[in-house]
Amino acid sequence: MRLRLHLTLGFLLLSGCLLAQVPALERIEPSFWWVGFHNPKVQLIVHGDKIAGSIVSLKYPGVKLSAVHKVENSNYLFLDLTIAAETRPGKFPITFKQAGKKDLIYTYELKQRNKSAEWAQGVTSKDLIYLLMPDRFANGDPSNDVVPGMLETGLHRDSMYSRHGGDIQGLINHLGYLKDLGVTAIWMTPEIENDEPRASYHGYAVTDYYKIDRRYGTNDLFKTYVAKSHKMGLKVIKDLVHNHIGTESWLIQDMPMKSWVHQWPNYTNSNFRDAAVMDPHGAAADKKQMLDGWFDRRMADVNQNNPYVQNYLTQNHIWWIEYAGIDGLRLDTYPYNDAAYMADWAKKLKAEFPHLSIFGETLVWSVANQAYFTQGNTVNRGFDTQLPGITDAQIKEAITEALNGKEGWTDGVYRLYNIVAQDFMYQDVTRNTIFLDNHDMSRFFSVVNEDITKFKSGMALLLTMRGVPQIYYGDEILMKGYSNPDGLVREDFSGGFEGDKKDKFTAEGRDSSENDAFNYVRTLANYRKNTTALQTGKLMQYIPRSGIYTYFRYDTKNTVMVAYNGNDKEAVLNTGFFNERMAGFNSGTNVITKLKIGSLNQLTIPAKTTLIIELSK
């Protein structure tokens, strides 16, 4: 029966909800809540066999059952609760009464909110983000490698699309490694349940919004991970998926209503054309397919115009932040979401967590396209998205062009200069996340043809540029691979798994080239962590001259000069033109080598090398 459901789900969705056999009271979500939120309302989704036939009641000081909503599927009720400001934490029964049946009682709890300064503290340009895929990073608890009853069984480390066994405990075991590297924030790809029959490791086909995948650990362990990270001065980013849901989710197997997801007469993919959303001359049909088309046959497209869906997603995200103390959110496939809902969502989260940081994935093809999705109506969109920052793919492409391209009017280093010159389009460009690669892209070391000089130059540009820098796990030890298919860039971190021949979490387990790369990144990352000019300082760039791109990061404490020689041979940089930023400075220190530079008048820069100098008076 389950196999047949897999094959016919897309058609069954069109003819009505799938009425599954469920327990009398299968679940209530959110399973508990808190007093003291800015928004006094919470909507509970109740799932149980013919639960819509119940009369619902509750009694607790300060809590009012404002409305009971019945929907298409009689296995659901939606309960609107209003929680007064003076309500105290505590437990109370919610009773479901049906004629001729025993009363069903759920004990609901309202908790006190956490007021710790480390709760939802935000991730900013002061931070360095480390992105990892938990299944591929480290296996700290072999007992959860295989969980009976889950659809994908067994570990197959020789298969790029199977489970490899990494988990949250494995990450906890290596927090010290990340701290030593100079990382200040950790972003895991989604760790919530993905109980799908194949390729469930990536995390983007959620089947239970309120549960950590059992192969990664438990909700309690996730909360412990956040607490341990905070104790070590590391922040935590949670990866959220608004746009789609795994088709094995209980919400799809027994949908509350047909409009929970976008319906089509026949299976229809998104056209994946972000321009359709912003094109003033575009056809409505193209925009609809972009936004409402499915991402994949196993990822149903969530209907964010449905008010029940809106409440469910928004409350879930508030729940996780308050439950665990998450500091920032990365929003998957942001351009595919409903703009009005996402703006409302952002307002509601900011109201509850003023310091929370949010950035959306926008793998689009121009600076204007990126800025279109950011808050402030800066490109005359006529609408404020409330989205503070985006993933700055244009900086990534520009750095790659500067490293690999040939000099031209808009090519080579000039591409990078021109992209940075368009920062006026953003309300605050320092909230953008900048990167060289990620889990969907070819690894940076491969992109620069395994050239260690270019690798170091790219890392130097990344870690001295404006914005919030992000590196991908293993970049620091020269992991390589091309993203066709994407599994090739999602290999295991050697040393994180039993049986690994080398432990590359240690210097002894790395070869000389890997240690050279690690030490370079470590030196620069820790320098950045202690240099406010590279975190929050201003940026002044100069038009490249003779293939050399120069910019300065500066504040009242420090001035740092960055010069990249994009030529294929050594070049001399005459610094007289930079008097606006260099006046008063007569010497400097090479940030990487720590060597003193007695004269700044002329700087000799090897080919494809980035020179980083802290200026001195």
C-alpha positions as CSV (number, residue, x, y, z in Angstrom):
1,M,0.0,0.0,0.0
2,R,2.8,2.4,0.9
3,L,4.5,1.7,-2.4
4,R,1.4,2.4,-4.4
5,L,0.9,5.6,-2.4
6,H,4.4,6.8,-3.5
7,L,3.4,6.3,-7.1
8,T,0.0,7.9,-7.1
9,L,0.3,10.6,-4.5
10,G,0.3,13.5,-7.0
11,F,-3.0,12.3,-8.4
12,L,-4.7,11.5,-5.1
13,L,-4.0,15.0,-3.9
14,L,-6.2,16.4,-6.6
15,S,-9.3,14.3,-5.7
16,G,-9.4,15.0,-2.0
17,C,-7.6,14.5,1.3
18,L,-6.1,11.1,2.1
19,L,-8.1,9.8,5.0
20,A,-5.7,7.7,7.0
21,Q,-6.3,5.6,10.0
22,V,-5.0,7.6,12.9
23,P,-5.3,7.2,16.7
24,A,-8.1,8.9,18.5
25,L,-5.9,11.8,19.5
26,E,-2.7,11.5,17.5
27,R,-1.0,14.8,18.2
28,I,-1.4,18.5,19.1
29,E,1.1,21.0,17.8
30,P,2.7,23.0,19.1
31,S,2.7,20.5,22.0
32,F,3.4,23.3,24.5
33,W,3.8,27.1,24.4
34,W,5.0,30.0,26.5
35,V,3.6,33.0,28.3
36,G,4.9,36.5,27.7
37,F,5.0,36.6,23.9
38,H,4.3,39.9,22.1
39,N,1.5,38.1,20.1
40,P,-1.1,36.7,22.6
41,K,-2.6,34.3,20.1
42,V,-1.6,30.7,19.3
43,Q,-3.4,28.3,17.0
44,L,-3.2,24.6,17.9
45,I,-3.5,22.0,15.2
46,V,-5.2,18.8,16.5
47,H,-5.0,15.5,14.6
48,G,-7.0,12.5,15.6
49,D,-9.6,10.0,14.3
50,K,-12.8,12.0,13.5
51,I,-11.7,14.6,16.0
52,A,-13.8,17.2,14.3
53,G,-16.9,15.6,15.9
54,S,-15.7,16.6,19.4
55,I,-16.8,19.4,21.7
56,V,-13.7,21.1,22.9
57,S,-13.3,22.8,26.3
58,L,-10.5,24.1,28.5
59,K,-10.3,26.2,31.7
60,Y,-7.2,28.0,32.9
61,P,-6.8,31.6,34.3
62,G,-5.8,34.0,31.5
63,V,-6.4,31.5,28.6
64,K,-9.4,31.7,26.3
65,L,-10.5,29.3,23.7
66,S,-11.4,31.9,21.1
67,A,-12.4,29.7,18.2
68,V,-12.7,26.1,17.1
69,H,-12.2,25.6,13.3
70,K,-13.4,22.5,11.4
71,V,-11.8,21.9,8.0
72,E,-12.3,19.5,5.0
73,N,-10.7,16.6,6.8
74,S,-12.6,15.5,9.8
75,N,-9.4,14.2,11.4
76,Y,-8.4,17.8,12.2
77,L,-9.4,20.7,14.4
78,F,-7.7,24.1,14.7
79,L,-8.0,25.7,18.1
80,D,-7.4,29.4,18.6
81,L,-6.1,30.3,22.0
82,T,-5.7,33.8,23.4
83,I,-3.2,34.1,26.3
84,A,-3.5,37.2,28.4
85,A,-0.4,39.2,29.4
86,E,-0.8,38.3,33.1
87,T,-1.2,34.5,32.5
88,R,1.2,32.5,34.7
89,P,3.1,29.4,33.5
90,G,1.3,26.1,34.3
91,K,-0.6,23.1,33.0
92,F,-4.2,22.6,32.2
93,P,-6.4,20.0,30.4
94,I,-7.9,20.4,27.0
95,T,-10.9,18.1,26.8
96,F,-12.4,16.6,23.6
97,K,-15.9,15.2,24.3
98,Q,-17.9,13.0,21.9
99,A,-21.3,11.4,22.5
100,G,-21.0,7.8,23.5
101,K,-17.2,7.9,23.7
102,K,-14.7,8.3,26.5
103,D,-13.4,11.9,26.9
104,L,-10.0,12.6,25.3
105,I,-7.8,14.8,27.5
106,Y,-4.6,16.5,26.5
107,T,-2.6,18.2,29.2
108,Y,-1.3,21.4,27.8
109,E,1.6,23.4,29.3
110,L,2.5,27.1,29.2
111,K,6.1,27.7,30.1
112,Q,8.0,30.8,31.1
113,R,10.1,32.4,28.4
114,N,13.9,32.4,28.6
115,K,15.4,35.8,29.2
116,S,19.1,34.8,28.8
117,A,21.3,37.3,27.0
118,E,22.6,34.3,24.9
119,W,19.0,33.5,23.7
120,A,18.4,34.5,20.0
121,Q,21.4,36.9,20.1
122,G,21.8,37.2,16.3
123,V,24.5,36.5,13.8
124,T,26.2,39.6,12.3
125,S,29.2,40.8,10.3
126,K,31.2,40.2,13.5
127,D,30.8,36.4,12.9
128,L,32.2,33.7,10.7
129,I,29.7,31.0,9.7
130,Y,30.7,27.3,9.3
131,L,28.2,25.4,7.1
132,L,28.0,21.6,7.5
133,M,25.8,18.7,6.6
134,P,25.3,16.7,9.9
135,D,25.1,13.3,8.1
136,R,28.5,13.9,6.6
137,F,30.4,15.7,9.4
138,A,30.9,13.2,12.3
139,N,29.2,10.2,13.8
140,G,29.2,10.7,17.6
141,D,26.5,8.1,18.5
142,P,26.5,4.8,16.5
143,S,23.4,3.7,18.4
144,N,21.2,6.0,16.3
145,D,22.7,4.9,12.9
146,V,19.7,2.7,12.1
147,V,16.3,3.5,13.6
148,P,13.7,0.8,13.2
149,G,10.5,1.9,11.4
150,M,12.1,4.7,9.4
151,L,11.7,4.3,5.6
152,E,15.4,4.6,4.7
153,T,17.3,1.8,6.4
154,G,20.9,1.1,7.0
155,L,24.2,3.0,6.4
156,H,25.9,3.0,3.1
157,R,28.9,5.3,3.2
158,D,29.9,4.2,-0.3
159,S,26.7,5.7,-1.7
160,M,26.6,9.5,-2.1
161,Y,22.8,9.6,-1.6
162,S,22.5,7.3,1.3
163,R,22.8,7.9,5.1
164,H,26.4,7.9,6.3
165,G,25.7,8.2,10.1
166,G,26.8,11.7,11.1
167,D,24.7,13.2,13.9
168,I,24.4,16.1,16.4
169,Q,26.6,14.3,19.0
170,G,29.4,14.1,16.3
171,L,29.2,17.9,15.9
172,I,29.2,18.5,19.7
173,N,32.3,16.4,19.9
174,H,34.1,18.7,17.5
175,L,33.0,22.1,18.7
176,G,36.5,22.6,20.0
177,Y,37.9,22.1,16.4
178,L,35.6,24.9,15.1
179,K,36.4,27.2,18.0
180,D,40.1,26.8,17.3
181,L,39.6,27.4,13.6
182,G,38.1,30.8,14.3
183,V,34.5,30.0,13.6
184,T,31.9,31.9,15.6
185,A,28.6,30.6,14.2
186,I,27.5,27.1,13.0
187,W,24.9,26.5,10.3
188,M,23.7,22.9,9.9
189,T,21.5,21.9,6.9
190,P,18.1,20.9,8.3
191,E,18.3,18.5,11.2
192,I,14.5,18.0,11.6
193,E,12.9,14.7,10.6
194,N,13.1,13.7,6.9
195,D,11.6,10.2,6.9
196,E,11.8,9.7,3.2
197,P,12.6,6.4,1.5
198,R,15.6,7.8,-0.4
199,A,18.2,10.6,-0.1
200,S,16.8,11.7,3.2
201,Y,20.2,12.9,4.4
202,H,20.0,16.4,3.0
203,G,17.2,17.5,5.3
204,Y,15.1,19.6,2.9
205,A,12.1,17.3,2.7
206,V,10.7,17.7,6.2
207,T,8.2,15.1,7.4
208,D,7.9,16.3,11.0
209,Y,8.4,20.0,11.8
210,Y,8.6,19.6,15.6
211,K,11.0,16.6,15.8
212,I,14.8,16.3,15.3
213,D,15.5,13.4,13.0
214,R,16.1,10.4,15.2
215,R,19.2,9.5,13.3
216,Y,20.7,12.8,14.4
217,G,19.5,12.7,18.0
218,T,16.6,14.1,20.0
219,N,15.1,17.5,20.6
220,D,16.8,17.5,24.0
221,L,20.2,16.8,22.4
222,F,19.6,19.6,19.9
223,K,18.9,22.0,22.8
224,T,22.1,20.7,24.6
225,Y,24.1,21.4,21.4
226,V,22.9,25.0,21.3
227,A,23.7,25.4,25.0
228,K,27.2,23.9,24.6
229,S,27.8,26.1,21.6
230,H,26.8,29.2,23.4
231,K,29.0,28.3,26.4
232,M,32.0,28.2,24.0
233,G,31.1,31.5,22.3
234,L,29.6,29.8,19.2
235,K,26.3,30.9,17.8
236,V,23.7,28.6,16.1
237,I,21.8,29.1,12.8
238,K,18.8,27.0,11.9
239,D,18.0,26.2,8.3
240,L,14.3,26.6,7.5
241,V,12.3,25.4,4.6
242,H,9.0,27.4,4.0
243,N,8.5,26.5,0.4
244,H,8.1,22.7,0.3
245,I,7.4,19.6,2.5
246,G,8.3,16.0,2.2
247,T,5.5,13.9,0.7
248,E,5.9,11.3,3.5
249,S,4.9,13.9,6.1
250,W,1.8,13.2,8.1
251,L,0.5,16.5,6.9
252,I,0.6,15.2,3.4
253,Q,-0.4,11.6,4.0
254,D,-3.5,12.9,5.7
255,M,-3.9,16.5,4.6
256,P,-6.0,18.9,6.6
257,M,-7.4,20.2,3.3
258,K,-6.6,20.1,-0.4
259,S,-5.3,23.7,-0.3
260,W,-2.5,22.8,2.2
261,V,-0.3,22.5,-0.9
262,H,-0.5,23.9,-4.4
263,Q,-2.6,21.7,-6.7
264,W,-2.2,21.3,-10.5
265,P,-4.2,19.2,-12.9
266,N,-0.9,17.3,-13.6
267,Y,2.4,17.3,-11.9
268,T,4.1,20.6,-12.5
269,N,7.6,21.7,-11.6
270,S,8.5,25.3,-10.8
271,N,10.1,26.9,-13.9
272,F,12.9,28.0,-11.4
273,R,13.0,31.5,-13.1
274,D,13.2,34.1,-10.4
275,A,12.9,36.9,-13.0
276,A,9.2,35.9,-13.4
277,V,8.6,37.2,-9.9
278,M,10.0,40.7,-10.6
279,D,9.4,41.1,-14.4
280,P,7.1,44.2,-14.9
281,H,6.2,42.8,-18.3
282,G,5.9,39.2,-17.2
283,A,3.0,36.8,-17.8
284,A,0.9,35.8,-14.7
285,A,1.2,32.2,-15.8
286,D,5.0,32.3,-15.6
287,K,4.9,33.9,-12.1
288,K,2.4,31.3,-10.9
289,Q,4.5,28.4,-12.1
290,M,7.6,29.9,-10.5
291,L,5.9,30.3,-7.1
292,D,3.4,27.4,-7.1
293,G,5.1,24.8,-9.1
294,W,6.7,21.9,-7.1
295,F,10.4,21.8,-6.4
296,D,10.5,18.0,-6.8
297,R,8.0,15.1,-6.9
298,R,8.9,14.3,-3.3
299,M,8.7,17.9,-2.2
300,A,5.1,19.2,-2.2
301,D,4.8,22.9,-2.7
302,V,3.3,24.5,0.4
303,N,0.4,26.9,-0.1
304,Q,1.5,30.0,1.9
305,N,-1.8,31.8,1.1
306,N,-3.6,29.4,3.3
307,P,-4.0,31.0,6.8
308,Y,-3.8,27.7,8.6
309,V,-0.5,27.0,6.8
310,Q,0.8,30.5,7.7
311,N,0.0,30.0,11.4
312,Y,1.5,26.5,11.4
313,L,4.9,27.5,9.9
314,T,5.3,30.8,11.8
315,Q,4.5,29.2,15.2
316,N,6.8,26.3,14.5
317,H,9.7,28.7,13.9
318,I,9.0,30.7,16.9
319,W,8.7,27.5,18.9
320,W,12.2,26.3,17.9
321,I,13.9,29.6,18.6
322,E,12.3,29.9,22.1
323,Y,12.8,26.2,22.8
324,A,16.5,26.0,21.9
325,G,17.8,29.6,21.8
326,I,18.7,29.7,18.1
327,D,20.6,32.9,17.1
328,G,19.9,33.1,13.4
329,L,17.8,31.7,10.5
330,R,18.7,30.8,7.0
331,L,15.7,30.6,4.7
332,D,15.9,28.0,2.0
333,T,14.7,28.8,-1.6
334,Y,13.6,32.2,-0.6
335,P,12.4,33.5,-4.1
336,Y,9.9,30.7,-4.4
337,N,7.9,31.8,-1.4
338,D,4.8,34.1,-1.2
339,A,6.2,37.6,-0.6
340,A,3.3,38.9,1.5
341,Y,3.4,36.0,3.8
342,M,7.2,36.1,4.2
343,A,7.0,39.8,5.1
344,D,4.3,39.1,7.7
345,W,6.4,36.1,9.0
346,A,9.5,38.2,9.4
347,K,7.6,41.0,11.3
348,K,6.2,38.4,13.7
349,L,9.5,36.8,14.4
350,K,11.3,40.2,14.8
351,A,8.6,41.2,17.3
352,E,9.4,38.3,19.5
353,F,13.1,38.1,19.0
354,P,14.5,41.6,18.2
355,H,18.1,40.5,17.8
356,L,17.5,37.5,15.7
357,S,19.2,37.5,12.3
358,I,17.6,36.3,9.1
359,F,19.1,35.7,5.7
360,G,17.4,34.2,2.6
361,E,18.9,31.9,0.0
362,T,18.8,33.9,-3.3
363,L,20.8,32.1,-6.0
364,V,19.9,34.6,-8.6
365,W,21.8,36.2,-11.5
366,S,22.4,39.9,-10.7
367,V,22.8,42.3,-7.8
368,A,19.5,43.9,-8.6
369,N,17.8,40.5,-8.5
370,Q,19.3,39.9,-5.1
371,A,18.4,43.3,-3.7
372,Y,14.8,42.8,-4.9
373,F,14.3,40.4,-2.1
374,T,15.8,42.4,0.7
375,Q,14.0,44.7,3.0
376,G,13.7,48.5,2.5
377,N,12.1,48.7,-1.0
378,T,15.5,49.8,-2.2
379,V,15.0,48.9,-5.9
380,N,11.6,50.4,-6.2
381,R,9.7,47.2,-5.7
382,G,6.9,49.0,-4.0
383,F,6.9,46.5,-1.2
384,D,9.0,45.9,1.9
385,T,10.0,42.2,2.2
386,Q,11.3,42.6,5.8
387,L,14.2,40.3,4.9
388,P,17.4,41.7,6.4
389,G,19.9,39.9,4.3
390,I,20.5,37.4,1.5
391,T,23.1,34.9,0.3
392,D,25.3,37.0,-1.9
393,A,26.0,34.8,-4.8
394,Q,27.2,37.7,-6.9
395,I,30.2,38.3,-4.7
396,K,30.9,34.6,-4.9
397,E,30.9,34.7,-8.7
398,A,32.9,37.9,-8.8
399,I,35.7,36.5,-6.5
400,T,35.8,33.4,-8.8
401,E,36.1,35.6,-11.8
402,A,38.8,37.7,-10.2
403,L,40.8,34.5,-9.5
404,N,40.2,32.7,-12.8
405,G,39.3,35.3,-15.3
406,K,41.4,37.4,-17.7
407,E,41.7,41.1,-17.4
408,G,39.0,43.1,-19.3
409,W,36.9,46.2,-19.0
410,T,34.4,44.3,-16.9
411,D,36.2,41.0,-16.4
412,G,38.8,39.6,-14.0
413,V,39.3,41.9,-11.0
414,Y,37.1,44.5,-12.5
415,R,34.1,42.2,-12.0
416,L,34.7,42.2,-8.3
417,Y,35.1,45.9,-8.1
418,N,31.9,46.5,-10.1
419,I,29.8,44.1,-7.9
420,V,31.0,45.9,-4.7
421,A,30.2,49.2,-6.3
422,Q,26.5,48.2,-6.5
423,D,26.2,47.9,-2.8
424,F,24.0,51.0,-2.9
425,M,21.1,48.8,-3.8
426,Y,20.9,47.3,-0.3
427,Q,19.6,48.9,2.9
428,D,22.5,47.4,4.7
429,V,24.9,45.2,2.7
430,T,26.8,44.0,5.8
431,R,23.8,41.8,6.6
432,N,24.4,39.7,3.5
433,T,26.1,36.3,3.8
434,I,29.1,36.0,1.5
435,F,30.6,32.7,0.5
436,L,32.8,30.8,-2.0
437,D,30.9,27.6,-2.1
438,N,28.2,25.6,-0.3
439,H,26.4,22.2,-0.3
440,D,24.8,22.9,-3.7
441,M,28.0,24.1,-5.5
442,S,31.3,22.9,-6.7
443,R,33.9,23.1,-3.9
444,F,36.0,26.2,-4.0
445,F,39.4,24.4,-4.2
446,S,38.2,22.6,-7.3
447,V,36.8,25.8,-8.9
448,V,40.3,27.3,-8.7
449,N,41.8,24.2,-10.2
450,E,43.4,23.1,-7.0
451,D,45.7,26.1,-7.1
452,I,46.7,26.8,-3.4
453,T,47.7,30.4,-4.2
454,K,44.3,31.1,-5.6
455,F,42.7,29.3,-2.7
456,K,44.4,31.5,-0.2
457,S,43.6,34.6,-2.2
458,G,40.0,33.7,-2.3
459,M,39.9,33.0,1.4
460,A,41.6,36.3,2.0
461,L,39.1,38.2,0.0
462,L,36.2,36.4,1.7
463,L,37.4,37.1,5.2
464,T,38.2,40.7,4.6
465,M,35.2,41.7,2.5
466,R,32.0,43.4,3.9
467,G,29.2,41.1,5.0
468,V,28.9,37.9,7.0
469,P,31.5,35.3,5.7
470,Q,30.5,31.7,5.5
471,I,32.8,28.7,4.7
472,Y,31.7,25.2,3.9
473,Y,32.9,22.2,5.9
474,G,36.2,20.9,4.7
475,D,37.2,24.0,2.7
476,E,39.9,24.6,5.3
477,I,41.5,21.2,4.5
478,L,41.1,21.5,0.8
479,M,38.2,19.1,0.3
480,K,37.4,19.1,-3.4
481,G,34.6,18.0,-5.8
482,Y,32.3,19.3,-8.6
483,S,28.6,19.5,-8.0
484,N,27.4,17.4,-10.9
485,P,25.9,15.5,-9.2
486,D,25.7,17.4,-5.9
487,G,26.6,14.3,-3.9
488,L,30.2,14.8,-5.0
489,V,30.5,17.9,-2.8
490,R,28.9,16.3,0.2
491,E,31.6,13.8,1.2
492,D,32.4,12.7,4.7
493,F,34.8,14.7,6.8
494,S,37.7,12.2,7.3
495,G,38.1,11.4,11.0
496,G,34.5,11.9,11.9
497,F,33.6,8.2,11.3
498,E,34.7,4.9,12.6
499,G,37.1,3.2,10.3
500,D,38.5,6.4,8.7
501,K,42.1,6.0,7.9
502,K,43.0,9.6,8.8
503,D,41.6,12.0,11.3
504,K,41.8,15.4,9.6
505,F,40.4,17.1,12.7
506,T,44.0,16.9,13.9
507,A,47.2,18.2,12.5
508,E,48.7,14.8,12.6
509,G,46.0,13.4,10.3
510,R,46.4,16.1,7.7
511,D,49.1,16.2,5.0
512,S,51.4,19.2,4.6
513,S,49.2,20.9,2.0
514,E,46.1,20.5,4.1
515,N,47.8,21.8,7.2
516,D,49.1,24.8,5.2
517,A,45.5,25.6,4.1
518,F,44.1,25.0,7.6
519,N,46.7,27.2,9.2
520,Y,46.1,30.0,6.7
521,V,42.4,30.0,7.3
522,R,42.8,29.7,11.0
523,T,45.3,32.6,11.2
524,L,43.1,34.9,9.1
525,A,39.8,33.8,10.8
526,N,41.2,34.4,14.3
527,Y,42.7,37.7,13.2
528,R,39.3,38.7,11.9
529,K,37.7,37.7,15.1
530,N,39.9,40.2,17.0
531,T,39.9,43.0,14.5
532,T,36.8,45.2,14.5
533,A,37.8,46.9,11.2
534,L,37.1,43.6,9.4
535,Q,33.9,43.1,11.3
536,T,32.1,46.4,11.3
537,G,34.5,48.8,9.8
538,K,33.9,50.8,6.7
539,L,35.1,49.7,3.2
540,M,36.8,51.9,0.6
541,Q,37.7,50.4,-2.7
542,Y,39.7,51.7,-5.6
543,I,39.3,51.0,-9.3
544,P,41.8,48.3,-10.1
545,R,45.0,49.4,-11.7
546,S,47.1,47.2,-13.9
547,G,45.2,44.1,-12.7
548,I,45.6,44.9,-9.0
549,Y,42.4,45.4,-6.9
550,T,42.9,47.3,-3.7
551,Y,40.5,48.1,-0.8
552,F,40.7,49.2,2.8
553,R,38.7,48.2,5.9
554,Y,39.0,50.7,8.6
555,D,37.5,52.1,11.8
556,T,38.9,54.2,14.7
557,K,41.0,51.3,15.9
558,N,42.6,49.8,12.8
559,T,43.1,50.2,9.1
560,V,43.6,47.1,7.0
561,M,44.8,47.2,3.4
562,V,43.9,44.4,1.1
563,A,45.6,44.2,-2.4
564,Y,45.0,41.3,-4.8
565,N,47.2,40.9,-7.8
566,G,45.1,39.3,-10.5
567,N,48.0,39.1,-13.0
568,D,49.8,35.9,-14.0
569,K,53.1,37.4,-12.9
570,E,54.5,39.4,-10.0
571,A,53.5,43.1,-10.0
572,V,54.5,46.2,-8.2
573,L,51.8,48.4,-6.6
574,N,52.6,52.0,-6.2
575,T,50.5,53.3,-3.3
576,G,50.7,57.0,-3.8
577,F,47.2,57.1,-5.3
578,F,45.8,55.7,-2.0
579,N,46.7,58.8,0.1
580,E,43.1,59.3,1.1
581,R,43.3,56.2,3.2
582,M,47.1,55.8,3.8
583,A,48.0,59.3,4.9
584,G,49.7,59.2,8.2
585,F,50.7,55.5,7.9
586,N,54.3,54.8,7.3
587,S,54.6,51.1,8.0
588,G,52.6,47.9,8.4
589,T,52.4,44.3,9.3
590,N,51.7,41.4,7.0
591,V,48.7,39.8,8.8
592,I,49.5,36.2,7.7
593,T,53.3,36.2,8.0
594,K,53.5,38.7,10.9
595,L,56.5,40.3,9.1
596,K,57.0,44.1,9.4
597,I,56.9,46.2,6.3
598,G,59.1,49.3,6.8
599,S,58.0,51.2,3.7
600,L,54.6,51.3,2.1
601,N,55.5,53.3,-1.0
602,Q,55.8,50.3,-3.2
603,L,54.5,46.8,-2.6
604,T,55.6,43.8,-4.6
605,I,52.8,41.2,-4.9
606,P,53.3,37.8,-6.4
607,A,50.9,36.5,-9.1
608,K,47.4,35.7,-8.0
609,T,48.3,36.6,-4.4
610,T,46.3,38.7,-1.9
611,L,48.3,40.8,0.4
612,I,46.7,41.8,3.8
613,I,48.5,44.6,5.7
614,E,47.6,46.2,9.0
615,L,48.8,49.7,8.7
616,S,50.8,51.5,11.4
617,K,51.7,55.1,12.1
